[in-house]
Amino acid sequence: MANTDGVFFGPAGWSYADWRGNVYPEPLPPRFNHLAFLAGQFDFVEVNTSFYRIPALTLTQGWVDKTAAYPDFRFWIKLHQSFTHERKLEKSMIHGFHDCLQPLAACGKLAGILAQFPYSFHFNPGALAYLEDLAGHFAAYPLAVEFRHQGWLEDEVLAFFRSNGLIWTNIDQPLISQSLGLTAQVTARETAYLRLHGRNYQDWFSGQGRDARYNYSYSAAELGRLGTVVARLKEQAKKVFVSGNNHYKGSAVKNLLQLKEILLKRAQGGREN
């Protein structure tokens, strides 16, 4: 998929049963290649499975092979939850994670690593020190860091990101209590990141599960405003990655394609419907 003037689009994950009939064909053809199907429409994908378990080399090599027809297609690999939710830096886990990246890095398909911290991870000196240690262990690759608590939006933190070459992950999420609001921060001139989680206020903290939490489809007006945020990011960075995590029943795929169309029309001076 051709990018839109340095703006790259991709969904968060690709293995969802509820995408059948919404994103993927139903029934699926024999030996259907889910990754190749997405690579024909998008620029990258976020890998979710690495959050739950470190992928085997055979698995990451398989991703390379399945997208071989799309040499520009990239992967953002989510850090294992032991690093972000348990805040442990065990040597075996660090080495294992580095090893699984090699097939992707060797062929230029690794866009970077995404560290997704939970809402419960609050800004304080100890947390910042942990982040510095974590970044040091993965300094060989672009590292995007996502916070969900607004306490991290401090000049000290942004300065730390800039001095360490970390990528601030801008997010759109339901604004509940001390949730971090939508920003347009760029801390690494090369790369900006925007993740769209949806705005499902009712189920965000309900404990109903992943599908309920990310069950949201953006309206045309909301996408138009998000397009303005993307433009602000592009003014500051060479590349902007826009990820859709509102994955339930393929809303992320639909909304990303709609957002791309909005940006194309603006670039061409056309009217948005």
C-alpha positions, 0 to 999 in steps of 0.5 A: 500500500502506497503511503500518504506523503510519509504517513503510514497506516496499519492495524494492531494485530491481524488474528481476530475471529470476528474479522472473518466476514468483516475484513477477511473472506468468509469462508476463508479460501484454502491456505489463506494468507492473512498477513499478505492480505493486509500487506496489500492494503496497509504499510505495517502491522503491530504484533500483539502476540509478542506481548503474551509470549516471545515468538519463536524464530520460526514464527517471526521468519514466517512473517517475513516469508508471508509478506515477501511480496511486499518488501516495504511492509513493516512490523512494530513488535509489542514488548512482552508484558513482563517488561511493561506490566510486571516491570521485570528486566530478566536477562533471559527475557531480554535475550529471547526478545532480541533473538526473535527480532533478528529475522525481521531486522535482517531483511529491513522489515522491523519498524521498531518496538512498542512498549505499551504501559498500563494506566496504573504506571504513573510518573515518578522518579522510580518509574522514569529510572526504570524506563531509562534502564528498559530503553538501554536494553533495547537501544539498538532499535527504534523504541516507541513508548505509550503511556495511558496516565496523564501524569507522564505529560511533563516537560521533564519526560518529553526532554528525557524522550528527546535526549534518549531518542525515544518515540512518544506515542500519541494516543486517542482513548476514552478520557476517564479520570486521569487518562492521557488525552490526545497529543501531537508530540514528536520527540524523535525527528525521524518518527512520530506515532499515533495509536487509535484505541477508540472511545468506548467509555462504557467498557474501557474500565469495565473488565468485560474483556478486550473485544468489548473495550475496543468495540468502537467505530470512529465517525467521519467528524472524529476521523476528520479531527484525527486527520488534523492531528496527523498533519500536525505530526507530519509537520514535525517528523519525517514519518508518521505511523498511525495504528488502529487498535479499535479492532473489534469486527474490523473497525480499525481496518475500516477507519484507517482506510477512511482516514487515509482517504480523508488525508488524500482528499485534503492533499489534493484540495478536494472536499470531504464527504 
